[in-house]
């Protein structure tokens, strides 16, 4: 749901993007996720709703336009021949039937009579998606999905998997095979037993074991681990075409690729639902972990006509199994400060085995959620774990709420658990805060934020590295990063000379990040990625921004009086000014490049985007308009200069026509950007 005041939406959208990127990194890169599928989907759905209602808030690097997370830096980056798309989810029979109806409705709008769909149902193996390229029949390269367009080159480890053919016969000159690398449950158990006997740490679950193995730099390590591969499709190829998915799988089988024997072809959606429910019931007796069922329309021509919406093909969907729940005892509620001082609670649990993992800690989200759920220390609580993630506490067990001897509801601490500063709850605020801006907990969160991809993109500086830098080297904030030397880092736990040099190089490379990213990275409350870009474009230099009054800051698009006053107050803080001075001395960019708002071919012009463009995405169009000196707004008024309308433009086009505002198609926009007069 898109809620809150209009002034709150940019900050909420920025917060959601940061959260999603964080959880993408935890899941796809670190193989150490923190939240469940349902909670992640809720974050993504909320961001989609905000961006749909307010297109001006969409950014080019929004997770809604991406499949997942960026590839890790320790392996060579590889661009896939064709994007590896994600899948929309269905969690019930009604949702699956709604997906079928959406396909029929789409085809009807295209003038295609609703066909009798045939479906292929495949177990959704919980592993790591792979793109494997064969050229002239020989395995040439294999890569992880990465962000869907660029993955990690893991050819050296894929070659160690016995079930993956190194050569295929009767193949086209070029073909890309899609599949999943996984670890069978029996082999996973034996691997953990061997590691435990050798005094090594054990893996949390089969997916983490597979992901960690396939990303090893030394293929001898991967070769000692019983990785397996299942093929499920063909991507790009030189002239290869199939009537449908069933024939694709047959082609793969005939050429020696392992294809899951449980895959079936069904003629009706009721059969599909029955099969999904059957797999859901017997998932615990399979020899591999699955978290759902992938359902695909079998007809290749229908797949082509249905196409994709956003990052999801219309012709395929993932039936996701309900997350796993269990009951255990809540031993304690503890709190950690966030980068703005908000105190976040987490649960200490009586250890419990759920979904193949022993769980001791769980998220409690925030103070408001904790109170709403009425959780008390000592309660038996319901713990949810979706997939292979750290769980969340859903509620007390039903019988607990009837007890008269329950402990008092947990309250935020009177002192910060990190720095012991007395906490405060500002008037009208939802959350209790640590007001100490020098709190080590806040500084740790700010250091991680500064290094994040949306900000300065310092590859290799995550949670653990930030802790080591602060504890062992006395790093207090981002300003200390730029004086670090390789010889200081090599003795830190887990950082050899190669990793240390890579981190120093990544810090140095961040000097090239634009002014808008630096503003975002500073960790100013109320300044997200969009607001940082708007401030950079309006004020052009840090000196002009530091000299601005709250009223002048408020003139920036998307910033209201409350946020403007908050930004101004933080910018006048002595520690913030000292940090800015040290970062400026380190060579970071504190001036905006490109045309000023009054310069460029679109200087002074206001545009509204509506509908789906052709070659340009909405984000690309927005960036190009801003770079040309124009403004992009969300609503049409008499002050709007142009409305750029793509397919399915909606009510904004109607309003533009009523007000007599000029309407352009994509070609007209491109002409404007080139400084030409568009055709009327």
ZAVEXRO-703714 format. One record per residue: residue in one letter; x, y, z of N, C-alpha, C, O in turn. Coordinates in steps of 0.05 Angstrom, whole numbers, plus 5000, padded with zeros to 4 digits. Layout:
residues N
AXYZXYZXYZXYZ;...
***
This chain:
residues 680
X501749765000500050005000501850255000503850255014;X501050454985502550704984501250885004499050994999;X502550925026501351085048503251315055505351355043;X502351475076503951695085503551935068502351925046;X504652165077504452405062506252405038508152245037;X505752585019507352594995510252645001512052554987;X510752805023513552865030514952615040517452605038;X513452425050514752185061515551985039517251815044;X514251995016514551784996517451764985518451544983;X518751984978521451954968523351814989524951644981;X523051895014524751775035524051475038525851305041;X521451415037520651135039521650965016522650745019;X521451084992522450934968525450884970526350674963;X526951094979529751064982530450845003532250685000;X528850855025529350655046528750375036530250185042;X526650345020525950075009528149984990528949744991;X529150164973531250074955533749984970534949784963;X534450134991536750065006536349795020538149625021;X533949745031533349495044533549265024534749055030;X532349305000532249084981535049024971535848794967;X536649234966539449184957540949034979542548854973;X540549115004541848975026541148685026542948515028;X538548625024537748345025538548195000539047955001;X538648334977539748204953542648114958543447894951;X544148304969546948234975547148004994548747814990;X545548005015545647785035545047515021546247315028;X543047525003542047274991543847184968544746954967;X544247364949545547284924548647284926549947114913;X549747464941552647484942553947354966555947204964;X552747404990553947305014552847035022553946905040;X550646955009549346695015548746675045548946465057;X547846905057547246915085544847095089545047305101;X542547015079540147185079539147235108539647085126;X537647455110536647545136533647535139532547535161;X532147535116529247545117528147335099529547215082;X525447275103524147075087523147175060523047425055;X522246995043521247065017518847255018518647445003;X517047195037514647355039515247645047514147835037;X517147675066517847935075519248095053518848325048;X521047945038522448075016520448154994520648384984;X518547974988516548044967514848284976514148444959;X514348305002512748535012514248795008513048995000;X516848795013518449035008518449104979518049344972;X518848904961518848964933516149054923516049234906;X514048934932511349024924510749304933509549454918;X511649374957511149654966512649854949511550064942;X515149784942516649964925515349984897515250204886;X514449764886513149764860510649954861510150104842;X509149934883506750094885507450394886506050554873;X509450464901510250744903511150844875510351064867;X512850684861513850774836511650784814511750954797;X509750604816507550614797505850864801504850984782;X505450944826503751174832505351434828504151644823;X507951424830509651664828512051604811514251564821;X511751604784513951524766516451704769518651614763;X516051944779518352124782520352024803522552114805;X519451834820521151724841522751484832524451394846;X522251394807523651154797526551234791527051444779;X528451064799531251104792532250884773531050674771;X534350944760535350754740536350504753536450294740;X537150514778538250274791536250164811537050024830;X533750224808531650114826531649814825531749694803;X531349684848531149384847528749284832528749054824;X526749444827524449354811525149324782523749184768;X527349434774528249414746530649214744531949184723;X530949094766533248914767532248644776530048624788;X533848434770533048164778534048104806532648004823;X536248174809537248114836539448304843539248544840;X541848184854544048344863546348344843546348184824;X548348524847550648544830552548314835552548204858;X554148224815556048004820558348084839559048324840;X559447894853561647954872564148024856564447934833;X565848174867568148284853570448094850572348154835;X570447874864572747694863572847514839574847384834;X570647514823570547354799570047544775568747744778;X571047464752570647634728567747654721566147464722;X566947894714564147944707563747884677565347934660;X561447754672560747654645557947744638556047714654;X557547844614554947924605553547684592554747554574;X551147624600549747394589548847444560548247674553;X548847244544547847284516545047384515544347544497;X543347294533540647394537540147424566541147274582;X538547634575538047664603536847414616535147284603;X537647354640536447144655534247264673534847394693;X531747224665529547354678528847214704529646984710;X527247354721526247244745523447134741522647114718;X522047054762519346954759517547084779518247134802;X515047144770513047234789512146994806512646764799;X510947054828510146844847507146804849505646994847;X506346554854503646484862503846314887505546144889;X502046364906502246224932499646074937499245964959;X497746064918495245924923494045854896494845944875;X491945684897490545604873489245854859489345874835;X488146034875486846274864488946444850488346554828;X491346474861493346634848494346504822494946644803;X494546244822495346114797493246144775493846194752;X490646114783488546154763488446444754487846494730;X489046634771489146914763491446954743491047114724;X493646814746495846834726494846734699495446864679;X493446514699492446404673490546604660490646644636;X488846734677486946924666488347174655487547284635;X490547254668492047484658493247424631493247594613;X494247174627495247104601493047104580493547214558;X490747004586488547004567487747284560487247344536;X487547454580486747734575488747874558488048034540;X491347834563493447964547493247874518493348034500;X492947614513492747514486490247614472490347674448;X488047644487485647754475486048034466485048114445;X487448194482488048474474489748484449489648674434;X491348274445493048254421491548134397492748094376;X488948074401487347954379487747664375487147554354;X488747524396489247234394487147094410486747144434;X485746904397483646754411484946594434486946464430;X483646594457484646464481485046164475483146024468;X487546064477488145784470487645604494487245704517;X487745354490487745154511490645114519492144964505;X491545244540494345224548495044944556493544794567;X497544874550498844634560501144724577502544914571;X501544584600503544674619505744474624505244224623;X508144564630510244404640510844484669511344724674;X510844294687511344344715513944224724514543994719;X515644394736518344314743518844374772518244594781;X520044194788520744254815522644494816524544504801;X522144684834523844914836526044854856525844894880;X528244754845530544664861531844904874532345114860;X532444884899533645104914536645094911538045004929;X537545204888540445204883541245474872540245684880;X543145464853544245714841543845704811544945514798;X542445894800541945894771544545944755546246104763;X544745804732547145814716546545854687544545754677;X548345994673548346014644550845874635553045964642;X550545674618552945514608552945534578551145444564;X555145644567555345694538557045474526559245414535;X556045364504557545164488557945284460556145384447;X560445274451561145364424562445134409564345014418;X561245074386562144844370562144594386563844424383;X560144564404559744324419561444304444561044114460;X563244494449564944484473564144694493563344914486;X564244624519563644804540565645034540568044994543;X564645274535566445504533566445674559568545774567;X564045714570563945894593561445834609559345774598;X561645864635559345844653559246084672561346164681;X556846184678556646424695554146404712552146284705;X554346524736552046544753550146744742550746904724;X547646754753545646944744546547234749546147404732;X547747284773548547554780546047734781544147674795;X546147954766543848144767541948084743540148254738;X542247864730540547794708541747854681541047724661;X543448064680544748134655547748074657549048004637;X548848124680551748074684552047884708551047924729;X553547664703554047464724556947434729558647584720;X557647224744560447164752561446924736560046724734;X563746944725564946724709565946504729567846544744;X564546274728565346054746565945804729565545584738;X566845844705567445624687569245414699568845174696;X571345514713573345334725572045144745573044914748;X569945224759568645044778566444874765565944644773;X565044984745563044824731564244584718563044374716;X566744614708568044384695568544154715568943924706;X568344204741568843984760566243824766566443624780;X563943904755561443774761561143534741560943574717;X561143304752561143064735558643034718558742924696;X556443134727553943104712553643304690551743284674;X555343504688555143704667556943634643559343614647;X555843594619557443514596559543734589558943974589;X561943644583563943824573563843854543564844044532;X562543664530562143664501559343564495558443374508;X558043684476555443584467555543534437556843684422;X554243324428554143244400551743364386549743434399;X551943394360549643484344548543744355546143764360;X550243934360549444194371549944414351551644384333;X548544644354549144874336551844994343553044914363;X552645174327555245304331555445434359557545434372;X553145544368553045684394550445624407548345644395;X550545544433548145494448548645554477550745484488;X546745674490546845734518544845564533542445584528;X545845394551544145224567543645344594545545434607;X541145344603540545454630540045224649538745024641;X540845254673540445044693541045134721541345374727;X541044934739541344994768543544814779543544574775;X545444934794547444784809546344754837545444944849;X546444504847545344454874547044234887548844124875;X546344184912547643974927545543774937543843864953;X545543524929543543334940543743314970545943344982;X541443264983541343265012543243065025544543125045;X543342825014545142625025548042715023549542685043;X548842815001551542914997552143155015554343185026;X550143325019550443555037551043455065552843565079;X549543255075549943155102552743045105554043085125;X553642885085556342775087558442985086560442965100;X558043195070560043405068560243545096562443605104;X558043605109558143725135559443555156560943645173;X558943285154560143105173563243105169564743105189;X564143115144567043115139568243375150570443375161;X566843595146567943855154568043875185569943965197;X565843765198565843775227568043595238569443675257;X568543365226570643185235573443315232575243255247;X573743485212576243615207576543875222578544015220;X574543945239574644185255573944435239574544655248;X572644405215571844625199568944705204567444535214;X568244955198565445035202563644895182564444835160;X561244835191559344695173557644905158557445135167;X556444815136554744985120551944995132551044805144;X550545225129547845255140545845085126544044975139;X546045055099544044905084545244835057547444945050;X543944665041545144585015545544814996547544814981;X543745004996544145224977546645384983548145454965;X547045445009549445595016551945435009553945545001;X551845165014554145005007554745004977557045024969;X552644984961553044994932554045264923555845284906;X552845484934553645744926556545804934558145914918;X557245724958560045764967562045604950564245694945;X561245364942563045194927563445304899565645304889;X561245384886561445464858562945724855563945794833;X563145884877564546134876567446114886568846324888;X568445884891571245854899573145934877572545884853;X575246064884577246134864578945894856580045874834;X579245704875580845464869579045234862577545134879;X579045134836577244924828577744654843576044484842;X580044624855580544374870578744354894577944134902;X577944584905576044584928573344494918572044334931;X572444614896569844544885569744254877567644114880;X571944144867572043874858571643674881570743454877;X572343764905572043584928569243594940568643444959;X567543754928564743774938562843664917563143724894;X560943504926559243354907557043524894554643464897;X557843724879555843894865554543744843555643564830;X552043814838550443694816549143914800549044144808;X548243834776547044034757544543914745544443684737;X542444084743540144014728539544224707539444464713;X539144144683538544334661535544364659534044184663;X534744614654531844664651531044834627528744894623;X533044924611532245084588534545164571536845104577;X533945284548535845384529535345684526533145774521;X537545844528537346124524538046204495536646124476;X540146354492540946434465542146204450543346024462;X541746204423542945994407543246094378542046294370;X544745944363545146004335543245834318543945624309;X540745934315538845804298537245584310535645454296;X537545524336536145304349533345404357533045614370;X531245254351528545324359526945074365527444854353;X525145094385523544864394520644934394519845164398;X518844734388515944794390515044874418513145024420;X516444774438515544834466517644754486519744644479;X516944794512518744724533519244424535521544334541;X517244264530517543974532519643874512521243704519;X519543974488521543904467524344004474526343874468;X524344234487526944344496528244154516530644094514;X526744054535527743874555528643614542530643494550;X527143514522527843274508530543304494532243124495;X530943534481533443594467535743584487537943474481;X535343704510537443704530538143424540540443354543;X536043264545536442984554538042834533539942684540;X537342864508538642714487541542784484543142614473;X542343014493545143094491546643064517548843174521;X545542914535547042834560546643014583548042984604;X544943214581544443384604542543254624540543144616;X543143274650541243164670538743344671539043584675;X536443224668533843364670532243234691532042984692;X531043384709529643274731527443074722525743144705;X527442844734525642634725522742684735520942554725;X522342874753519642924764518143124747515843184753;X519443234726518043434709515743304694516143084683;X513443434693511143324679509943534661510243774664;X508343434641506843604623503843554628503043324628;X502343764633499543744641497743914623498744114611;X495243834620493443964601491544164613490244314598;X491344184639489344364651490444484677492044354691;X489644724683490644854707489844714732491344724752;X487644574733486844414757488944194762489544134785;X489944074740492043864744494543994754496043874770;X495144234745497544374754497344424784499244374799;X495044524793494644574821494944324838496244324859;X493744104828493943854842496843764844497743674866;X498443794823501243714823502843884842504543784857;X502344144843503744324861503144254890505044244906;X500644204896499944124923501243864931502043824954;X501443674912502643414917505543454924506543334943;X507043614908509843654914510243804940512143764955;X508343974946508444124971508343934995509643965015;X506643724992506343535014508743355017509443275039;X510043284995512143084997514943204993516843064987;X515143474996517743604993519843495012522243495006;X518943405036520743305056522043035050523942965063;X520942895031522042625025523742624999524742414991;X523942854986525542874962528542864968529242914991;X530142804949533042784953534443054949536843064951;X532943254945533943524941531943724952529643654955;X532943964959531144164970529744314948530944394928;X527044344951525544514932523944714949523044654971;X523544954938521945154952519445234936518145434942;X518845064915516445124900516444954874517944764871;X514645034856514344904830514345124809512945324812;X515945094788515845274765513845174744514044934736;X511945344737509945264717510345434692510545684694;X510545304669511045444644509045364623508145134621;X508245564607506645494583508445344564510645434559;X507445124553509144944538509645044509511644974497;X507845204498507945284470509945514466509745724478;X511945464449514045664444513045914430513946134437;X511145894412510046124399508446294418508546544417;X506946164435505446314456507346454475506846684484;X509546324482511546454499512546714485512746914498;X513046694460514046934445512047154445512747384450;X509447084441507347284440506747404467506147644469;X506947244488506447344515508647524524508047724538;X511147464517513347634524513747664554513147474570;X514747894563515347934591514148204600513748384584;X513748224626512948484638514948544660515248394679;X516348764657518548824676520648614674521848574653;X521148494696523348294698522248004697523747814700;X519547974693518247714694517047634668515647784656;X517647384658516147294634513247244641512547144663;X511447324623508547284628507846984627505846904640;X509446824613508646544608509646344628509346104625;X510846444650511846264670511346384698511246634700;X511046214718510646314745511746104764511945874758;X512446194788513446014809511345984831510646184844;X510245744834508545684856510345654880511845454882;X510145834899511945834923510545684946508245734952;X511945504958510845354980510645535005512145735008;X508645475022508445635047511045615063512345405063;X511845835076514245835092513945645116511745585124;X516245555125516245365148515945525174517145735178;X514345415192514045545219514545335240514245095236;X515345435263515645255287515145425312514745665310;X515245295335514745435360517245395378518345175380;X518045615390520245605410519745825430517745965429;X521645855449521246055470522946305465525246295457;X521646535471523046795468524546845494523346895515;X527146835493528846865517529347165523529647235547;X529547325503530247605508529547775484529447675461;X529148035488528948225466531148425469531448555490;X532848455449535048635450534748845427533148815409;X536449055428536049285410538749365399540849355412;X538649455374541049565360540249835347538049865337;X542050035348541450285335541950265305543850135296;X540250405289540750425260542350675254543250815273;X542750735229544550955222543551225229545051415232;X540851255233539751505242538951495272537651675282;X539751285286539251265314536851105322536451045345;X535051045303532650885309533450625321535250485311;X532250545343532850295356531250065345528750085344;X532549855335531249625322531449385341533649305349;X529149265348529249025365529748765350529148745327;X530948575364531248305353530848105376531248175399;X530147865368529447655388531747465393533147385374;X532247405418534047185426532246945432530546965450;X532546725418530746495420532146255433534546225432;X530546095445531445825453532045675427530345655410;X534545575424535245465398533245255389532345085404;X532445275363530445095352531245025324532445185310;X530744775316531444685289529044725271526844625276;X529444885250527244945231528344955203530245105198;X527144805185528044805157530944735153532244835135;X531944555170534744465166536744645180539144605176;X535844845196537745035208537045065238534645065245;X539045085255538645155283538545455285540445595279;X536245555296535745845297535945935326534845815344;X537446155330537746275356536846565357536146675378;X536946705334536246985332534147025311533946865292;X532447225314530447285294529847585294530247715314;X528847685272528147965270525448015283523647855282;X525348255295522748355306521948615292520148755301;X523348685271522748905253523149175267525149305264;X521149265282521349535294519649545319518149355325;X519849765333518449805359515449775356514149655372;X514349895335511449885330510449605325508449525335;X512049455309511249175302511449005327509748825331;X513449045344513748895368511248935386510248735398;X510349185389508049235406505549125394503849015409;X505249145368502849045354502548745358500348645362;X504748595357504648305360504348215389503747975394;X504748395408504448335437506248105445505247905456;X508748125439510647915446511847975473512448205479;X512147775490513247805517515547605520515447375511;X517647695535519847505542518647285558517047325577;X519447035551518446805565516146665549515546435555;X514946805530512846685513513946465496516246475487;X512346265491512746095467511746255443509546355443;X513446265422512846435399512946265374514346065372;X511446365354511446235327513646375311513646615307;X515446205301517746305285517346215256516845985251;X517646405238517346345210520046355196521646535201;X520546165179523046155163522346075135521645845130;X522446265116521846205088524446155073526146335073;X524745925060527245865046529445825066529145705087;X531845935059534145895076535046155088537246255084;X533246275105533846535115533546545145532346375157;X534746755157534246815185531346875189530247025173;X530046765209527146785211526147045224527747215232;X523547065224522247275239520247155259519246935255;X519747305280517747215300515047325292514647565290;X513147135287510547215278508747315300507447525298;X508547165322506647225343507147035367508646845364;X505947095389505946895411504346645402502546665385;X505046405413503446175408500646225419500346365439;X498546125406495746205414495146165443493746335455;X496145955456495545915484496846115503496046145526;X498946255493500446435510498846685517499046795539;X497246785498495747035502493647005524492747215534;X492946765532490946725553492246715581490846725601;X494946695582496246675608496146935623496347155612;X495746915650495647155666498347235678498747445689;X500347045676502947095688505047165668507447135673;X504247265645506247355625507747595635506847755651;X510247625625511847845633510848105620509048095603;X511848325629510948585618511848615589513948495582;X510448765573511248805545514048935545514649115560;X515848845527518548955526518449245516516849315499;X520049415528520249695521522949765511524949635518;X523249965494525850045485527550125509526450225529;X530150075508531850145532532050435537531750605519;X532450505562532750785570535450895561535851135559;X537350715557540050795547540750625522539950395520;X542150745504542950605480544650365488546450385504;X544050125477545549885484548449895474550049725483;X549150075457551950085447553550305462555750245471;X552450545463554050775474553050865502554251035514;X550750755511549550815537548551095539548051195561;X548251235517546951505518544051475524542751295513;X542851645541539951635546538351655519538951835503;X536451475515534951485491532651685493531951765515;X531651755470529451955469527351855449527951695431;X524951955452522751905433521652185426519952285440;X522552295403521652565396518652585394517352385387;X517552815399514552855397513652775369514652875349;X511552605368510452525343512052305329511152205308;X514352225340515952015327514851745333513551695354;X515251555315514351275319516351115334515650935349;X518951185331521051015343522751165363523251395360;X523651015383525551115402528351135389528950955373;X529851335396532451375383534651405402534351495425;X537051335393539551415406540351685394540851695370;X540351905410540952175398543852225393544652425382;X545652045402548452085401549552025373549751795365;X550152235358551152195331553952075330554951995309;X555252065353557851945355557751655365559851535371;X555351545367554951265376556351075357556051095333;X557850885368559350705351557450535334558150465311;X555150455345553250305330552150455306551950345284;X551550715310550650885288552950915268552550905243;X555350965278557651005260558150755242558850775219;X557850515254558150275239556050255217556750185194;X553550315223551450315203552050515181551550455157;X552950755189553550965169555850885151555850945127;X557850745162560150665146559250455126560150465102;X557550265134556550075115554850215093555050145069;X553250405101551550555082553350705062552750695038;X555450835071557250985053558350805032558650885009;X559050555040560350365021558450215003559250074985;X555850245008553850094993553750164964554750374956;X552649984948552650024919551150274910551950414891;X548950334924547450574916548850834923548151044912;X550850814940552351054948555151044935555351104911;X557250974950559950994939560950734926563050734913;X559450514929559950264915562850164920564350114901;X563550144946566150044953565949734956565149634976;X566749594935566549304934568349184955570749254956;X567349004971568948864991568848985019570048885037;X567349205022566949335048564149285058562349455054;X563749055071561148985082561149005112562749145124;X559148865124558848875153561348795168562348935186;X562448565161564648455176567148635172568548685192;X567648725148569948895143569749155158571649265168;X567249275158566849525172567449495202568649665214;X566549265213567149215242570149195247571149315266;X571549055230574449015233575949285231577749345246;X575149445212576449705208576049885232577850025241;X573649875244573050045267574449935292575650095307;X574349675296575449565321578449535321579749585341;X579649475298582549415297584149655287586449685296;X583049815270584550035258583550305267584650515258;X581550315284580550575294579150745274578950985278;X578150635252576550785233574050885246572550725257;X573551145245571151255258568851315238566551285245;X569651395214567651465194568851445166571151365163;X567251515146568051485118570551645112572151575094;X571051865127573352025121575951885127578051965115;X575951685144578351535150579151325129581351225129;X577251255112577751045093579951105073581450935064;X580151365065581851435043584751465050586451515033;X585451415076588251405084589151125090591451085098;X587350925086588150655091590150555071590050625047;X592050385081594150275063594049975064593049855083;X595049845043594949555041596249425065595249235076;X598549535073600049405095598549425121599049255139;X596649615124595049615148592949405149592049305170;X592049315125589849135123590548845122588948675128;X592948785114593648505108593448325133593048085130;X593748435157593748275181590948245192590548105212;X588948385181586248355191585148075184585847965163;X583547975202582347705198580847685172579047845166;X581647495155580247445130581147615107580047595085;X583047795112584047975090586947915084588748005099;X587447765063590247725054591047955037589648155034;X593447935026594548155010592748214986592348454979;X591748004972590048054949587548204956586748394943;X586148104977583648234986584148514996582548694991;X586348555010587048815020587549014997586549244998;X589048924978589549104955587049164939586649384930;X585348964937582749004923581049214937579749374925;X581049194964579349384980580549664977578949854974;X583149694979584349964976583750074948583150314945;X583949904928583249994901580350074898579750274885;X578549924911575749994909575150264923573550414914;X576550314946576150564959577150794942575850994939;X579450754929580550954911578651014888578251244880;X577550794877575750824854573250984861572051104844;X572450974886569951114894570251414892568251564893;X572751514889573151804885571751904860571252144856;X571251724841570051794816566951804817565751874797;X565851734840562851734841561952024840563252204850;X559652064827558652344823557652464849557252334869;X557352724848556552884872554052784884553852764909;X552052704868549552604879549952354896548652324916;X551652174887552151934902553651994928553151864949;X555452194927556852274952554852384972554952314996;X553052554963550952664981549352434994548852445018;X548552244978547052014989548751865009547751775030;X551251825002553051665019553651795046554351655065;X553352055048553952195073552152095096552752125119;X549851985089547951885110546452115123546052105147;X545552305107543852525117540952425118539952345097;X539752425141536952335143535252505125535352755126;X533552375109531852515090533052545062531652625044;X535552465059536952485033537352205023539352075029;X535552105006535851854993537151894966538152114960;X537151694949538451714923537151924905538452084893;X534451934905533052124888533452404899534052584883;X533152444925533552704937536352804934536853044929;X538352624936541052694932541552804904543052994900;X540352674885540652764857539353034853540453204839;X537053074865535653324862537153554875537353774864;X538353504899539953704912542453774896543154004894;X543753564886546153614870545553784845547053964838;X543253734832542553884808541754174815542254354799;X540454204837539554474844541854654854542054884845;X543554544872545554714885548254704871549854884874;X548754484856551154454839553754414855555454264845;X554054534878556554494894555754454923553654534932;X557554324938557054284967557054554981555654585001;X558754744972558755004986556155144984555155265004;X554855134961552255264958550155124975548455254987;X550354854977548354714994548854775023546954815038;X551354785032551954845060551055125067550355175091;X551055305048550255585054547255625051546255845058;X545755425042542855455037541255465063541955325082;X539155615063537255625085535255405082534955295060;X533755335103531655135100529655205078528755025064;X529055465075527155545055528255495027526755425009;X530855545023532055484997532155184991531755104969;X532855035012532854745008530054645001529854454985;X528054765012525254675007524454714978522554594968;X525854894964525154944936526054714918525454704894;X527554524929528454284913526054104909524654044928;X525654014884523353824879523453584897525453454901;X521053524909520853294926521453334955521253154971;X522253584963522953634991520953835002520554054992;X519753755024517853935038519154075061521554035066;X517654245076518854405097520054245120522154325131;X518754025128519853865150522453735143524453755158;X522653615120525153485111527253695106529553655112;X526453925095528454135089529754235115532154265116;X528154265136529254355162531054145173533154205185;X530253885170531953665181534653655166536653615179;X534553685140537053675124538853905132541253875136;X537654145135539254385142540554345170542854415173;X539054245189540154205215542454015215544454065229;X542353805200544553615198546953725184549253675192;X546553895164548754015149550254225165552554285159;X548954335186550254535203551754405226553254535240;X551454135229552853995251555854005246556753955224;X557354055267560254085264561553835254563453845238;X560553595264561753345255561253285226562953185212;X558853365216558253325188559953505171560953415150;X560353745179562053925164564953835164566353865144;X565853725187568553625187568853385169570853355155;X566853205168566952975150567053065121568552955105;X565353255114565353355087568053475079569053425057;X569253625098571853745092574053535088575653555070;X573953315104575953105101575552945075577452875061;X572952895068572452755043573152925019574152824999;X572653185021573553364999576553364997577653354975;X577953365019580853355019581853085007584153074996;X580252875009581052614999580452594969581152394956;X579252804957578952804928576152714918575852674894;X574152694936571552624927570252854913571053084916;X568252794897566953004880564753144895562853014904;X565053394898563053554912561953784894560953984903;X562153734868560953914848559553754827560453534819;X557253854818555653714798556753764770557453984763;X556953554755557853574727555353584709553153524718;X555753644683553553664665552153934666552954104682;X550053974650548754234649547354294675546254124688;X547354554682545754644705542854654696542154644673;X541054674716538154674709537454884689535454854674;X538955104688538355304668539755274641539455434623;X541255054639542755004614541654754600539954614611;X542654704576541754464561539354514544537954714548;X538854334525536654374506533854374520531954474508;X533554254544530954254557530954444581529254414599;X532754634582532954814605530254954610529055064592;X529354934635526855074642524354934634522155034640;X524554704622522154564612521354334631523054194642;X518854304634517754094652516353884636514653944619;X517053634640515853414625514653204644515453174666;X512553074634511252854648511452604630510852624606;X512152384642512352134627509951954634509251934658;X508751824614506551654620506551424600507251454576;X505751194608505750954591508550834588510450924601;X508650624571511150484567512450574540511150554519;X514950664542516350754518517450514504517250284514;X518650554481519750334465522550274472523050084487;X524450414461527350354465528350454492530150334504;X527150664502527950774528526150664550523750654547;X527450594573525850544597525050814609526151024602;X523150804627522351054641524751174656525051424656;X526451014668528751114682530751244663531851454669;X531251114640533151234621532151494610533651684607;X529551514605528351764595528651984616529352204610;X528151914641528352104663531252214665531652454667;X533152024664535952104666536752294644538152494648;X535852234620536652394597535352664597536552864589;X532852684607531552944610533053114630533553344626;X533652994653535053144674537853234664538653454669;X539253054650541853124639541653354619543653504615;X539353384606539053594586537953854599537254044585;X537853854626537054094640534054114646533154314657;X532453914638529553924643528753814670530453714685;X526153814675525053704700522953494692521553524672;X522753284709520753084705518953094729519853064752;X516353134725514453154747512352924744512252794723;X510852884765508952664765506252734756504652554747;X505552984757502753064750502753264727504553424724;X500553264712500253444689498753694699496753684712;X499853934692498554184698498954374674500254304654;X497854614676498154804654501054894652501855004631;X502654854673505554924672507254704659509654744655;X506054474653507454254640507954334611506154414597;X510454304602511154364574510554134555509454184533;X511153894563510653664546509853424562510753384585;X508053264551507452994561508452794541507752804518;X510252614550511352414533509752154538509852044559;X508252074518506451844521507351604505507951614481;X507551374519508151124507505650954505503451054504;X506050694505503750504504502250514531503450554552;X499550484530497850484554498350724571499150694594;X497950964561498751204576496951284599497851414618;X494451204599492751254622491651544622491551674602;X490851634646489351884650491052124645489952344639;X493652104648495352344644495152444615495352684611;X494952264596494652344568491952494565491852704551;X489852394577487252524575487352804587486352994575;X488652834609488853094622490453284605489753524602;X492653194593494353354576492653464552492953694545;X491053294541489453374518487253574526486753764511;X486153544550484153734560485454004565484154214559;X487954014575489254264581490754384558491854604559;X490854234535492354334512495354314514496754464501;X496354134531499254094534500253924511498953734502;X502554004500503653864477504353574485505453524506;X503653384467504053094472506152994452505853044428;X508152854462510252744445510352444448509552324468;X511252304426511952024429514852004434516152214439;X516051764435518851734441520551874421522651994428;X519851864395521451994375521552294379523552424375;X519252404388519152694394520952764417522252974417;X521052594437522752644460525652634452527252804460;X526452434435529152424426529952664410532252764411;X528052774394528653014379529153244398530953404394;X527453274419527853484439530653464451532053664454;X531353224459533953174472536253254454538353334464;X535853224428537953294409537853594402539453684385;X536053744415535954024409534354094384534454314374;X532853894374531253944350528353994357527453934380;X526854104339523954144343522453894335522653804312;X521053774354519553524347517253584329516153804328;X516553374313514253404296511653404312511453264332;X509853574305507253594320505453374311503153354321;
***
